[in-house]
Amino acid sequence: MIPSEFQYFAPATVDEAVGLLQQHGDDAKLIAGGHSLLPALKLRLSSPSVLIDVSKIGGLDTITVNGSVTIGAGATYRAIASSDAVRGACGVLAECVAQIGDNQVRNRGTIGGSLAHADPAADLPAVALALGASVTAKGPGGERSIGADDMFVEMLTTALEPNEVIIAVTFPTLGAGEGAAYEKLRQPASRYAIVGVAAYVKLGADGNVAEARVAVTGAGPKAVRQSASEAALAGTSGDEAAVAAAAAVAGDDMDYLGDIHASEEYRRAMVKVYTRRAIASALARARG
């Protein structure tokens, strides 16, 4: 399994990477950790004539917690999972990336690469949606912010323009009365999500659910919010009946994938099971 020939560039700055994308257009691919692109290259499922390695760009791996959690696009899963600052401010993010792949994947894979690739079985898109994260991208016209709700367009397709590079991802910090959780049914070999559900809840002064966000990955062609589940939970006390009602409508309006690992019917059933688990866990954390 040998890739077809390509030119290799290792730009030192984001602006240089953007310029290379403009210069080479559809013939170019960005590479960071490479654990998604390299297998495709070796199998010749992807044959770009130009590879632009953004892993050499300094400053793209920073992690900053200051009212929000800003993760540089080049930060690895390992760095995020092991960050005390991330665990303290947005623990569900650290928990999510700690479940991705194996040690080799976590040591090389990057948050920017995951969100740009938008694999339908990736874990991070669901957490980004549930937490209302935002992606900062830079292109020829400068920087812009893309909300998670607008980021994932369809399978392996995002709102990024062809000549844009993700430079950072920003998540909110979770305070008193807020809780978030990610629950997943993983494929044993790859550890991709057969079904993964992220849930976020915020309690009001009365102890009832003031806000809820639920997102599913792994089951369909892209990660999606579960508006019916959110509506069923919001305004309730978050008791067992409310959690059950929210889980019962999860995935009802989704498109499903079926493959050798799980049928459409099985994924549909598991979306409800894991939605219930994620919401229950998020509520427990919000209540302290």
N, C-alpha and C positions, 0 to 999 in steps of 0.2 A: 504494500500500500504506500505508494509514493505520490506526493502532490505533483501537479503540473508546474511548470516553471513560472516564477513570478519575480518581480523586482521587490526589494525590501528597503523600507525607509524607517528610520528611527528618529523622528523629529524631537527637538529639545524643548519646544514650546507648543502650546495649544494653537496659537496663530499659525505656526508652521504646519501643523497637522491639518488645519482647516484649508490652508493654501494647497496642500497636496491633494486633498479631497476635491477641491475646485479644479485642479489641474487634470486629474485622472478620471473624475466622474464615476460612472458605473463600473469601471474596470478596477476600482480600488475597494479594499475592505480594511476596516480598523481591526486591530488585534490588541488585546490587553493581557488577560490571563491565558486565553487561548483554548480553554478546555471544551468549548463548544465549537469553535471554528476549526481547530486542528484536525479533529476526527473527520469533519466534513471535507477538509482539504485532502486528507489521505484517501478517503473513499471517492474523491472527485465528485462529490455532490455539490461542491462549490469550487470554482476555478478562477479566482480573480487573478489578474495579471500584475496587480500591485498590492502589497501588504504594508500598512502603515502601523507601526508598533508604538502605541501611546504609553506603554509601560515605562518608557524612559523619560517621560516628562516629569520634571520635578514639581512637587507641591500638589500633585493630584491625589495623594494618599492621606491627606490630613483629616483629623477628626476633631471637631470643635463643638463644645456644648456651652451655649450662652443664650439661654432663653429658648433655644431650639437646638436640635442635634443636626449638625451639618457634616456630612460624610463626603470626602473627596471621591470622585468617581473611580480612582485607582486603588482605593482602600480594599484590601482583601477581606474575605469572609473571616479568616482567622484573626485579623487585626480588629475587626468589629466585635467579634464574639468575645475576645479577650480584653476589651476596653472596659475598665471600671467606670469610666464616665458614661459610656453608652448603657451599660447595665443599670446604672443608677438613675439615668434620666429617661430611658426608653427601653426597658428590659426586654420587651417582646421582640425587638429588632435583633438583639444579641442572641436570644433564644432561637429565633428563626434561622439565622445564618449558621448557627452551630449544628443545625440538622441537615445542612446541604452537603451532599456527596460524602467523600471520605477526606482523610487528611491532605492528600495531594490536591484535591479540588479546592478545599478550603484555603490552602496555602497559596494558590495561584488565582483562583476565581475572584473577580472584582464586582462590586455593587453596580458600577456603571455598566460593565459588560452584561450583567444579568438583565438589567432593565432595558438596555438597548436591544438585546437579542430577543426578549419577550417570548421565551419558550413557554408553551402552554402548560407545561408541568413544573415550571419554576416556582419557588417558594416566595421570593421577595415581592413580586407584583401584588399578591394578595395582601401582604402586610402594608405595602405602600398605599393601596387603595383604602384599607380599613383605617389607617392613621391619617389619611389626607395629606400624604407627602407631596413634595414638589421637586421636579427635576430642573436643574439649571443647565442649559445647553448654550454653546457658543458657536456661532457661524460667521459668515462674512459680514453680516450686519450688526454683530455684537452679541451680547448675552440676552437670553429670554428665559422665562420660567414657564414650565409646563406642569399643570396640576396632574396628579396621578389619575384622576377621573378622565382626563383627556389623552393620557399617554398611550394606552394600549388599544390599538385600532382593530387588529385582527391577528390571526396566527402569524407569529414572527414579524409583525409589522407594528411600528410605533408612530407617534406624531413627529418624530425627529425628521428634519429635512436631510436630504442626502449629504449635504456638506456641513452638517452640524456635529459637534462632539459634546457628549455629556461631560460636564466638569464637576458637578456636585449634586448631591441629593439631600434634601432637608426634611426632617421629621420633627413633629412636635414633641416637647417633653411631656411626660405624664405626671400630673400632680394628684393631690388629695381628691378622692371621689371619682378618679378615672382608673380604668383598668382595660388591659388588652391582652389577648392570647392568640396563639397560633397552634392549631391542632392539625395533624396530617396523617393520612394513611400512605405510607411510603412503599415504593417498589423496592423489594429487598436488595437487589443487586445495585441499581443505580442510585437509589434513595431519592429519586424524583418523586413528586407528589402524584399518586393516583387520584387522590382528593386531598386538598388542603384548604382549611378555612381559617381566616383571620377575623377576629371580632374586637370591636372597641365599644366601650360604654362610658358614659358620663352621668353621674348621679346628681340630681338637684338637691336643694336644701331640704326638701321633704323626704329624701331618700329614694324617690322614684327615678326611673330612667329618663333623663332629660335629652339624651342624644345617643344614638346607636349607629354604628357602621359595621357592615358585615361584607366580606369579600371571599370569593371562591376561586381557587386555581386547580389545575390538574384535570378537571372534569370535562372541560370544553376547549374550544380553540383559543381562548384567551381568558385571562383573569377578569372577573366581573363582580360588581357590587350586587348585593341582594336587597333591593329596595323594599320588597314585600316583607322580608324578615325584619328589616330595620323599623318599618312602620308598625309591625305587630308588637315590637318590643318597646318602642318609645312611648312614654307616658304611663307605663305600667309600673308595678312595684318590683318587677323582675323576679317574681316568684316562679315556682316550678311550672305552673300552668302557662305563664307568659313565655317562658323559655321554650316550652313545648310547642306553643302556638307559632313562635317565630321560626323554630326548626321545621315545623310541618310545611311551611310554604317556601322553604329554601330550595332554590334550583328549579322551581316550577316553570319559569320562563326562559330557561337556559337551553342553548344548543349543547349536545353532548358528543363526546368522542368515545368510540369503542375500539379496543385493540386486544392483543394477546394477553395483556395484563388484567383487563377488566372490561366488561361489557358496558354499554350505555346504561342498561337497567341497574347494574350493580353500582355504577358511579352515581346515578340518580338517588339510590337509596343511601349511599354513604355520605352524600352531601348533607342530607338531613341529620344523619348521626353525628357527623363532625361539626356541623353548625351548632347543634345542641351542646356539644362538649366545649366548643370555643366560647360560646356566649356564657355558659355557666362558669367557666374559668375566669373570663373577663369580669363578670359580676363579683365573683369572690374576691378578686384583687381590688376592685373599686371600693368594696366595703371594708377592705383592710383586714 
